[in-house]
Structures are given as C-alpha cells and as structure tokens.
Amino acid sequence: MTYCLLYQLVCDYFRCRFSWILKDRLWIYFRGNMAMEVTQVLLSAQLVDSTLRKHAEETLKQFQEQNLPGFLFSLSAELASEEKPVESRKLAGLILKNALDAKEQHRKFELVQRWLSLDASVKSQIKACVLQTLSSPLYDARSTASQVIAKVAGIELPHKQWPELIGSLLSNINQVACHVKQATLETLGYMCEEVSPEVVDQDKVNKILTAVVQSMNANEGNTEVRLAATRALYNALGFAQANFSNDMERDYIMRVVCEATISPEVKIRRAAFECLVSIGSTYYDKLAPYIQDIFNITSKAIREDQEPVALQAIEFWSSICDEEIDILEDYGGDFTADSDVPCYYFVKQALSALVSLLLETLLKQEEEQDQDEGAWNLAMAGGTCLGLVSRTVGDEIVPLVMPFIEENITKGDWRQREAATYAFGSILEGPSPDKLTPTVNVALSFMLAALTNDPNSHVKDTTAWTLGRIFEFLHGSTMATITLTNCQQIITVLLQSMKDSPNVAEKACGALYFLSQGYEDVGSTSPLTPYFQEIVQSLLNVTHREDAGESRLRTAAYETLNEVVRCSSDETAHLVLELVQVLMTELHKTLEAHKLSSDEREKQNELQGLLCGCLQVIIHKLGASESTMHAFMQFSDQIMNLFLQVFACRSATVHEEAMLAIGAHAYATGRNFAKYMPDFYKYLEMGLQNFEEYQVCAVTVGVVGDICRALEDTIIPFCDGIMTLLLKDLSSNQLHRSVKPPIFSCFGDIALAIGENFEKYLMYSMPMLQTAAELSARTSSVDDEMLEYTNLLRNGILEAYSGIFQGFKNSPKTHLLIPYAPHILQFLDSIYMEKDMDEVVMKTAIGVLGDLADTLGSNAGSLIQQSLSSKGFLNECLSSEDHLIKESAEWARMAINRAIFV
C-alpha cells in the first residue's frame, strides 16, 4: 500500500506542524491515487485464484492496520462512487459494515470503541459517503449503505452523536425518486433494529412512524417503496408503545397493516402478516377491537394464499397461543377487571373455527417432508399451531379434533391417515390425562399396528412420533397407559421400527426414550428389565447402520441408550457393566483411525462425543451405589486413559463431552481420582484457557468443582495453577460473560475442599467478588435477559461466599474473614431491597447469612443486628411457600440466634 504508507509517514513527520485541517487537505491529495489501488485490491480479493485472492486479502488487512481512518474512508468512497465496478462496491460496503459490528460481545465492544475514537472529521466524511450512496441507482449499493448507516447509528445515537441523521433521512422520504425513498425506508428499518427505543425521543419516533406507515398505504404507487415501508414497520414496532396506547394512532396503524395483507404483491402480504405476528406478541392487550377482522384475514390467507403468506397467517395464531399460555401459567387464570395482564381468551373465542382451519392444513403435506430436516410447510405449521392451541385451551380441544381423526385414520389416501395421526399427536399436551387416557388406550394398539404395517413411510414417521408423545405426556408411575400386557408388544414394534428408514427409526428411538423415562421412578423393578439387553443391542445396531448419519439417527440412538441406562433398575447393573466394555472398545476404534478427510474427521469427532456422553451417563449410574461402583473400578484406569487420548484429538465437541465424562468419573471415584491428576491437569489448563469455545471453558470450570468435591484437600498441589487461571478468566474481556458466574461458584468449591488453605487466595478472590457484587446489586432499567444473567451472577457470588465460610468453619483462621463481613451483609441488604432476585438466589442468599453467622459466631452477631434488612429478609424466607427456602431460613435463624445470644 505505497500511497497509504507514504501518506501516514508524511502525516507523522509533520504532526507537530500541521493542523488537522491541513492534514485533511493532505489526505485529499493522496486519496485519488489510493482509490484506484483499493478498487483493484477489492476486485482481486474476489478472484478464484487463491494465491492472488490471499495476497489481496493480506493487502487489505495491512491497509486497515496501518491507516484505519484512510481504510474506512476508502471503503466508503468506493461504495459511493458510481464509476466503480459493482463487485468492488459491494465488497467495500460489506467490509465497512463488518468493521463496525461483530457477533462476539468483546469484539463488538472493541469495534464500537474504535469507531468512537476516530477523528470527527474522518467520521463525517465516511457518513457523508454512505448517505450519498442511498441515492445510487444500484440496489446492492443502496442496501449495503442502509446497513452501514444503521450500524453507525447504533454506535453514535446512544452517545448523543449524529443528531441530524433522522431529520436527514426523513427529508429523503419526500424525494421524487422512488429508489431514494425505498433505500431511506430500508435504512430506517435497519436503524430501528440497531437502536434501543429509549435512545430516540418520542417526537422523532412519531415522525418515523408517520413516514413509514404513510409509505405503506395502498395509494403508494411504487411496490418496492411499499415493501420497504412494511418491513421497516416490523422493526419499528418496538418504538410504538405510546402510539399503540393512542386509540386513533393505533387504529390507523392497524388499518394500514390489514390493508397491506391483501396487497396484490405476495412479498408485501407476507411482510404485513409478519407485522401482525409481531403486534400479536408485543401489543396483545390492544388487539381486542381488531381480533375478528384479523381472524377473517388470517383464515382467508391460510386457505387461499401462497404458502409464504399462509405460513405467517398461521404464525399469528401461534404467537397468540404463546402469549395466552404464558399469561395462564404466570397468573393461573385468576384475573380481575383491573388486572395488569388480562387474558382475553382470543384462542378460546375462535376455537371451533380455528381448529377446523388448522385441521385443513394438515392435509397439505409435501412428499419429501420427512427426509428434509429443515422442511417447514403448511401441514407442519398447522400441526405446531394445533399443539399450541391444545396447550392453551386444554380439554375443550378434544371433541373438536376427534371426529377428524376418526374420519381419516383408516382412509386409503396416505395424506388423510397421516393428517389424522398428526392431529392426534398434536393434542396430547394440554388436555388432562383423564380426558385423553380412554382414547389413548383404544388408539395404542391401532398405532402399533400402523407403525408395523402401514405401507407409507410418512404415516409410519408420524405414528412413531405420536407414540413418543403418548409416552411423554401420558405414561409414568401415576398413569396406567402402559400395562405389562402391552409393554412387550410396544417394545417389539419399536425395536422392529428401528430397522426402518432413517426418519422412521429416529422417531422410534424417540418413542423408546420417553417410554424408558416413564419408568424412572418405579423402584427396584421395571417392566423394561426383561427386555433391557435386547433394547441395548438394538440401539447399538442402529448406531452401526450405514445410513445412521441421516435424520440424526445415530445421535438419537445414543441419546435413547443414555436414557434407557439412566432409568434402568438395579437388576440390570451387571448388563450396564458389560456395556462399559462394549463402549470402551467402540471409543478405542475411533482413536485408531488416521489420515482422515475433513468430513471423516468431523464424523469421528461426533462419534467420540456421543460415546463419551454415553460413558458419562453409565459412570453416574454405576457410581450411585457402592456395590456397582466397586465393580466399575476395574475399568477405571482404562477408561481414564481413553478419555485422555480423546483430548489429544483437540476437537471442541469431543473436548466438552470428554470433560463432562471426566467430571462424572472424578465424582464416582472420589479421592482415588488423585492418581490421574498429573496426566489430566494439562487438559484442565487448556479447557480453562479456551476463551474462543466458551462452552468448553464453562464445562471445565464445572469439572474443577467436581474434582474439588472428589479430592478434597488432596487437590492443594494444583490449586495455585487453577486459581491463577480462574482469576485470569474473570479479568478477561474476551471470555463470554456466561462463564463468569460458574467461576465464582468454583471459588466456593475450592475453598470448601481445601479449608483454611484458601487463605493465600483471599487477597485476590475477595476483591473480585466484592466488585462483581456491587455491579450485580444495581439492576435498574435492565431487560429480562439481563436480569436473568444478573441473578446467575449473584448466585455464583453467593455460592463462593458460602463455600469460603464453610471451608473456614472450625478453623483457627476464621478471623481472616471478619473484615469482609460488612460488605457481604451490605450485598445481601442491597439485593433484598432490589426485590428482583429469583428463588434460587433467595435460597442461596439466606444460606450465606446463616453461614456467616455460623462461621464467625459472636463476631457476626452485632453486624447482623446492624444490618438494614437481615431481619426482614429472614422473616420473608421463613414464610416462603418454597420448602427449600424455608428450610434454609430455619437453619439460618438458629445460627443467627447462636451468634447473637451466645
């Protein structure tokens, strides 16, 4: 990049003498030559020749690293120039957009800070270029510019920068040129997606919505403008809270949206129904005046319109079901006239007509729908919605669906038999067992016969799925759907169906999974015990099928094997031990394969992960009793050696599954696990440093806890290294935030294991806990997702404190914790007064209050008495309906009384 480097060198040389204005003039001098160079590099970066392409990519990377302002401006200028080739303009816009945003939170934060730190004049030039591009005749250039503008707006508007943007965009709406209007509406839509509603004041929101909704009107002559406006409204609906509270404004918006659902253009109709779906979720409580018209519109679309539109019309009713299910679950159906969250029972009001409509869609199957994992069509959408309706209204759906089932279940046309079976499977969740069990008892034999004898694969697929639903919802220790008489028939049919086509076999595995789960709590003897060996062998045979890679069949077989083992009775323990040897042999075979292609390597990694997962379940099962654990110990060294070899493969998936299996192994073998630590420790370190695949890091943190519980104080030789890595993880901006709460919990596990030996880590861990506690105590104006994370963080911090207090209990060094007690009590006060902690946090928090009193004794008594809310918090927990919270509170009360009065 000769010109770029020369420009930078000249600027650096004259930095003390030249003002920014002079520097800008210098930049103008160079940019003409540089622009030609950038065009060629961008074109070369898209060549088929890998050598030339890689060289171009490296050149762009160097340009960015050596002169970021120049690089970004060059891209914006390339995008804006009508004289440049289409290909270079498109790539320039894409690179510019990616320079402003990223999926990973830490990277996104870095890019935002990088943009904000750029000189204002450079940013102004870039923004001018992308705004100019909205007038380009080239759609791809306009669309990319829209996305870039939205990304910049997402960065700058929250910082009160670029205040003129919205006014500038709104002025474009009045342009005569339709393509400018279309691009501007697209930009407004993207902007609403990037920016939080509270960032834009209501006056501007009103103007945006006015511009968008007016452009959606039927009298808008340009189809592309109307489509862009409809899509923009979808993104802008979150900004319309005040407008939907105003009857006139809401009526206008709803009228325009409903008119758009009958537009001659299919894309506009689909986009309008997408708006209706969003309105149904966001403004459910405002729908009552419109619901009859919406039902008429959606039923017409479902019956008569093209599939993309009909699917969205069905989705509207699915979203209404979701809303009503949530309301009924949260509030128990106990509503008053002035309830904050009323349930309007829209689904119940439309029930008969809606069910009839959905049953019609079940007959619109596609020939290859079972083979295509990503298939989604009218029949599938209708069945899914029917299932949601069933959950919403319960028993009332059964008499509306049964006539359809009875009429079609024996018809000659496979579509009718499949639709009837699908309808039956869809209504098994929601109605009461009393309502369904008589029908299921009659239908079970019919279903088993259909799974065996029906000539059509689609019917068999849906029948196996329906059997799985029967076993999931209507089978268990409290229900007598499955008897000893029909159990053998069920097993025989399911095992035979596992030899069928992959899609049918996968559903049969799923049915067996839920059948096994239903016998989890039956005690020492299970009706499946006589068939255990045959079931296990059949599932292993499935995993060896040549077509086991299709329809998730191999994965389903191993998942079912896991559940069969997990829910098995003590009588089959000797067979589970035999299975250990079989799985070890299978895992060893995967380690012998060498010189594999990338596809073969991926399949090998997947298989290793499945085998490690299965061994993990078996270890848990055998570790549950002393006799079986003793028998398992004969395989302990071999199995650990296999896990260590799996780690050497360095696949993230396998790493995660093998790590979980080792955690189970440590838990089962207890202090005997110490002999494996020297060889295993390096992999533990690797897992704790795996920031990129953060799930692996999270699993490894959990395994550290398992090992602490197993080894207790024999883990001390490894604690310096582990604590160093955990503290480093907490300090990192690169590690995903979800890993940090478990790390705090892990401090507690380590302290509990090594007791007073944790003293050397107090000076590092306690300040970290204190800082995190202060952050998690302040939760004002957070969304539900952030509140959920905050409670996870609080719980992790509290578990750390609990482990530390319990670890130091009865130690002569408890005085070391006294300086930290006031802050911990302050933390408990603050989260109590916030009134937004969940039940898990409440239980852990009251436990910490008890631990503090129990460990520090009289040293804590006066501090607890001075606490602002300890008494109120304790009383609230004592009166809790959750027996676990109440138990913890009763114990804490005794500990506090001892601390105060003894």
KABEL-V305418 format. One line per field, one symbol per residue. ss: DSSP state (H for helix, E for strand, C for the rest). burial: b if it has 24 or more other C-alpha atoms within 12 Angstrom, else e. A space follows every 50 residues. Layout:
ss=???
burial=???
//
This chain:
ss=CHHHHHHHHHHHHCCCCCCHHHHHHHHHHHHHHHHHHHHHHHHHCCCCCH HHHHHHHHHHHHHHHHCHHHHHHHHHHHHHCCCCCHHHHHHHHHHHHHCC CCCCHHHHHHHHHHHHCCCHHHHHHHHHHHHHHCCCCCHHHHHHHHHHHH HHHHHHHHHCCCCCHHHHHHHHCCCCCHHHHHHHHHHHHHHHHHCCHHHC CHHHHHHHHHHHHHHHCCCCCCHHHHHHHHHHHHHHHHHCHHHHCCHHHH HHHHHHHHHHCCCCCHHHHHHHHHHHHHHHHHCHHHCHHHHHHHHHHHHH HHHHCCHHHHHHHHHHHHHHHHHHHHHHHHHCCCCCCCCCCCCCCHHHHC HHHHHHHHHHHCCCCCCCCCCCCCCCCHHHHHHHHHHHHHHHHHHHHHHH HHHHHHHHCCCCCHHHHHHHHHHHHHCCCCCCHHHHHHHHHHHHHHHHHH HHHCCCHHHHHHHHHHHHHHHHHCCECCECCCCHHHHHHHHHHHHHHCCC CHHHHHHHHHHHHHHHHCCCCCCCCCCCHHHHHHHHHHHHHHHCCCCCCH HHHHHHHHHHHHHHHHCCCHHHHHHHHHHHHHHHHHHHHHHHCCCCCHHH HHHHHHHHHHHHHHHHHHHHHHCCCHHHHHHHHHHHHHHHHHHHHHHCCC CHHHHHHHHHHHHHHHHHHHHHHHHHHHHHHHHHHHHHCCCCCHHHHHHH HHHHHHHHHHHHHHHHHHHHHHHHHHHHHHHCCCCCCHHHHHHHHHHHHH HHHHHHHHHHHHHHHHHHHHHHHHHHHCCCCCCHHHHHHHHHHHHHHHHH HHHHHHHHCCCCCHHHHHHHHHHHHHHHHHHHHHCCCCHHHHHHHHHHHH HHHHHHCHHHHHHHHHCCCHHHHHHHHHCCCCHHHHHHHHHHHHHHHHHH HC
burial=bebbbebbeebeeeeeeeeeeebbebbeebbeebbbbbbbbbbbbbeeee eeeeebbebbeebbeebbbbbbbbbbbbbbbbebebbbbbbbbbbbbbbb beeeeeeeeebbeebbeeeeebbbbbbbbbbbbbbbebbbbbbbbbbbbb bbbbbbbeeeebeebbebbbebbeeeebbbbbbbbbbbbbbbbbbbbebb eeebbbbbbbbbbbbbbbebeebbbbbbbbbbbbbbbbbbbebbeeeeeb eebbbbbbbbbbbeebbbbbbbbbbbbbbbbbbbbbbeebbeebbebbbe bbbebebbbbbbbbbbbbbbbbbbbebeeeeeeeeeeeeebbbbbbbbeb beebbbbbbbbbbbbeeeebeeeeebbbbbbbbbbbbbbbbbbbbbbbeb bbebbeebbeeeebbbbbbbbbbbbbbbbbbebeebbebbbebbbbbbbb bbebebbbbbbbbbbbbbbbbbbbbbeebbbbeeeebebbbbbbbbbbbb bbbbbbbbbbbbbbbbbbbbeeeeebbbbebbbebbbbbbbbbeeeebbb bbbbbbbbbbbbbbbbbbbbebbbbbbbbbbebbebbbebbeeeeeeeee eeebbbbbbbbbbbbbbbbbbbbeeeebbeebbebbeebbbbbbbbbebb bbbbbbbbbbbbbbbbbbbbeebbebbeebbebbbbbbbbbbbbbbbbbb bbbbbbbbbbbbbbbbebbeebbebbbbbbbeebbbbbbbbbbbbbbbbb bbbbbbbbbebbeebbebbbebbbebbbbeeeeeeeeebbbbbbbbbbbb bbbbbbbbbeeeebebbbebbbbbbbbbbbbbeeebbbbbbbbbbbbbbb bbbbbbbbbbbbbbeebebbbebbebbbeeeeeebbebbbbbbbbbbbbe ee
//
